[in-house]
Amino acid sequence: MSRNVRNNDTTRPRKSGAAKNRRLLEHRRRLVALGVPEEKVLQMDHPRIRKLIAKPSLIKSFVQ
């Protein structure tokens, strides 16, 4: 029996670039739906976008 068959870290699929881009686009659309101006969303980096989606109460403090 091979070692890699039992090791889930080497057999699980990795995220593709297309999946990451799709997820980022979906996050941006969610922020626009929450009321953030689209121009501001396009200027944000991805960690900030994820933080605002996780905690929508922070939107007023980040977007002024």
ZIWONOR-V447391 format. One record per residue. N is the residue number from 0. PHI is phi in degrees with one decimal (NA if undefined). PSI is psi in degrees with one decimal (999 if undefined). OMEGA is omega in whole degrees, 0 to 359 (none if undefined). Layout:
BEGIN
n:phi:psi:omega
N:PHI:PSI:OMEGA
N:PHI:PSI:OMEGA
END
This chain:
BEGIN
n:phi:psi:omega
0:NA:138.6:182
1:-78.8:150.1:177
2:-68.2:-37.8:186
3:-68.4:-21.6:179
4:-67.9:-36.0:181
5:-87.1:-17.9:183
6:-90.8:105.4:184
7:-68.1:-24.7:181
8:-65.2:-31.4:182
9:-94.3:-14.4:183
10:-102.5:-12.7:182
11:-78.1:148.1:182
12:-70.1:147.5:178
13:-94.8:154.7:179
14:-70.8:138.0:178
15:-92.3:162.8:178
16:-62.9:-37.2:180
17:-65.1:-38.0:180
18:-66.8:-38.4:178
19:-65.4:-44.2:180
20:-64.0:-38.3:179
21:-65.2:-40.7:180
22:-67.8:-39.6:178
23:-65.3:-40.8:178
24:-63.3:-40.2:178
25:-64.9:-40.7:178
26:-63.3:-42.0:179
27:-62.4:-41.1:178
28:-64.3:-36.0:178
29:-64.9:-41.4:179
30:-65.3:-39.3:178
31:-64.0:-38.3:177
32:-66.6:-26.7:178
33:-81.2:-5.3:175
34:109.2:6.6:178
35:-81.9:134.4:178
36:-61.0:141.1:185
37:-62.4:-33.9:179
38:-62.7:-39.1:179
39:-69.3:-37.6:181
40:-65.6:-38.5:181
41:-67.5:-23.8:179
42:-85.9:-14.7:183
43:-77.8:151.4:172
44:-88.6:166.4:188
45:-65.1:-40.3:178
46:-59.8:-37.5:179
47:-67.9:-39.9:178
48:-61.1:-45.6:180
49:-63.9:-37.6:180
50:-64.7:-42.0:181
51:-69.4:-32.1:177
52:-72.1:-37.2:180
53:-69.8:-35.8:181
54:-129.1:84.5:182
55:-62.4:-16.6:179
56:-69.4:-17.3:179
57:-83.1:-7.3:185
58:-59.6:-42.0:182
59:-64.4:-35.9:182
60:-76.8:-31.6:181
61:-82.3:-33.2:185
62:-111.8:104.2:179
63:-134.6:999:none
END
